[in-house]
């Protein structure tokens, strides 16, 4: 676990620098949804494509079975996706797995060190279009533009930018079920409605417009563990 977070300080300094550089050109990301407030209209701004990842040989993996806390069938699907998209995933030492079969009140965003087996879990929101009645459970996935839903499949973590949620990270959809991720501005960002106190107050997190929204205090740790060029796999098994 130490190896997964020992770069947090340097990563945080890098991200702050990136934020200052990008501050003059804010880009739109996933708009916020909360438990009690209506969503702000999404600004239809263009999203420039991230740089193409340079294919590298797959990193050796010593973790042959699912780490504790991750269901075996889910882990197997994630590893299969990593192998399927290996030519586009240039960093294969760690992966992130979003288990959307669990409610938003559970720690369902898993980060796995594939070489050492260490794991870390976080809260993560799903899209309003995936849970229109706000039950706290994801009901469906969608890849459609303006669906405000979470998409299923493998994502490539791309470049950072500064948008309406401050420092955020673009995602590239790698599967037929999520290839519209860039056009939909599906990104990683921090949000107050994904903070743990929402569960104490409402029993569930707020909803995004399809983005992977984590608690504001978790964002630096997430960026340090995920970085650019790694894979996120999201599904409901």
N, C-alpha and C positions, 0 to 999 in steps of 0.2 A: 504493500500500500504506500510505503514511503516513496518508492520509485514513481508512483503514479502522481504524487502531488509535490515532489521536491522542486519541480520547475515552476510552481505557482507564483513565487515572488517575481522571478524574471519574466514570466508570461504576463503577469499583471502590469509590470512596467512597460512591456512591449505594447499591450493592448491600450494602455493610457496614451502612449505616443501615437498609436494608430488613430485613436479617437481624435486627438488634437489635429492631426494632419487632415483627417477626413471631415473635420467640423465645418468646412466651408461649403460642402456639397452633401447635404442630408438626403438620404434615399428612403423611400417608403419600405416598411416591412409589414409583418402581420399586425393588424390592428387589434387592440385590446377589447376583451369582453369581461365583464365582472359579474358577480352574483346579482347585484341590484341595479346596475346601470346599463343603459343601452350602448351599443358599439358606436364608435366614431366612424364616419364613412372612410373607407380606404382610399388613399390618394393614388390614382392610376399613373404612377410614374414609371418610366422604363427601368428595367433591371439589367445592367450590362452583364454579359456572360463571364463567369469566372475563368481563370486560366485553365487550360487542359492539363490534367495531371499526367506526369511522366510515369509510364509503367515501370515498376521495379519488381524484382523477384520476390516471391512471397516469403515473409519472415518465418523462421521455424517456430512451430507451435508445440509447446510441451503440455498444454491443457487439453487432454483427450476427452474429458467428460465435463458435464455441466457443473460449474461452481455451485456451492451451497447458496440457496436462495433463488436460483434460476431453474425453471422447469426444463428437464432434459430435451423435450421435443422443441421447445423454443430455442434453446441453445444450439441444437443441431441445425435448425433452419437458418439461424444467423450465420453459423460457420459455413453452411452450404452456400449462402448468399455471398459471403466473403470470397469463397473459392470461385464462384460463378463470375464475379466482377473483379477478379484479382488484377486484371490488366489496367483497371482504372483506379484501384485503391493503392496508393503508393506507400501508405503507412499501415502495416498489418500487424503491429505489435499489440494494439488495443482496439476494442470495438465497444460501441454503445448499443444497448438493446432496450427498446421501449415495449413493455408488456402491457398492451392495452386491453387485455382480458381482465385486468384488475381495475378497481375504482380509482378515481383521482385522489382519494384520501390515502392511498397506499404508496409506498416507495417503489415505483414501477419503472424507473429509468435506471438501468444497470450499466455500469462501466466495468469492463473486464480486461485485465492484463492477461493476454493469451500466452505469455511466456512464463509468468510466475503464478498466475491463478488468483491474484488479489482482485477484490471487487469493491465497488462503491455504489451506493444507491441514492437516488434523489426523487423528489416529487416532480411531476411534469403534467402540464395541462393538455387536454385534447380540444379539438375544434367545436365550435357551437353547432356547426352543421352535422357533426357526428353524434351530438347529444342535444337535440332541439328542446327537449323537455327538462333539461338540466337535472338529470338524475344522478350525475356523478359517474355514470358508466358510458363508455363509448358504445354506440349502437351500430354505427356503420362507418365505412371508409368511403372516400371519394377523391377522384383525381380531377374533377371538373372545376374549371375556373368559376369563381364567385360562389362555390359551394360552401365556403367557410368550414370545410370538414378536414379532418386529419386524413392523410394518405398512408397507404400500406406499402411496405417494401423496403428496399435498400436505398440509402441516401449517402452521397459523398459530401463530407464537410468541406466547404470551399473557403472563400476569403471573408475577412471581416469588413464591416462598414459601419458607419454611424447613421442611424435612422431615428424614427419616432420613439423607439425604445432604447435609444442611446446605442452603445456598442452591441452589435449583433453579428451573426454569421450566416452567410448564404448556404443553401443546401441544393445539391443537384440530384434529382430523382433518377435512379438507374434502372427502374423497372417499368413495365407497361402500366402498372397501377399508380405510379407517382411521377411520371416524366414531365408533368406540368409544374413541378415544384418551383422552378425559377420564374415562370410566367405568373404564378400565383403569389410570389414573394413569400414562400414558405421558408422560414428561417429559424434560427435559435436566438432567443432573447430572454432577458429577465423581465419579470412582471410582478407587481405587488399582489395580484390575484392568485399567484402561485406560491406565495409565502405560507409557511406552516400555520400561521394564525388564522388563515381562512378555514382550516379544518376545525379548529376549536370553535369558531363562530358559526360555521354553516355546515360542517360535516363533509365538505368537499371543496375542491378548488374552483376558481372561476374558469371561464373558457376562452380560448384564443380563437383566431379565425383560421385555424389549421396549423399554426406554428407550434414548435416545441418550446413552450414557455416554462421556464424554471423560476424558482424563488430568486429574488434580487441578490441575496447573500450567497447563493450557490453558483452564480454565473462565472465568477473568476475561477472557481475550482473546476467547473465544467470545461471552460476553455483550456485550462492547464492540462486536463486529462485527455481531452479530445483533440485539440489543435486542428490543423488543416491536413487534409489528405486521408483522414480515417473514415470509417463507415459507421453509420447508424442504421440499425435494422428495427423496423416497427411493424408489429402485427398483433393479431388477437387469435390465440390458439385455444 
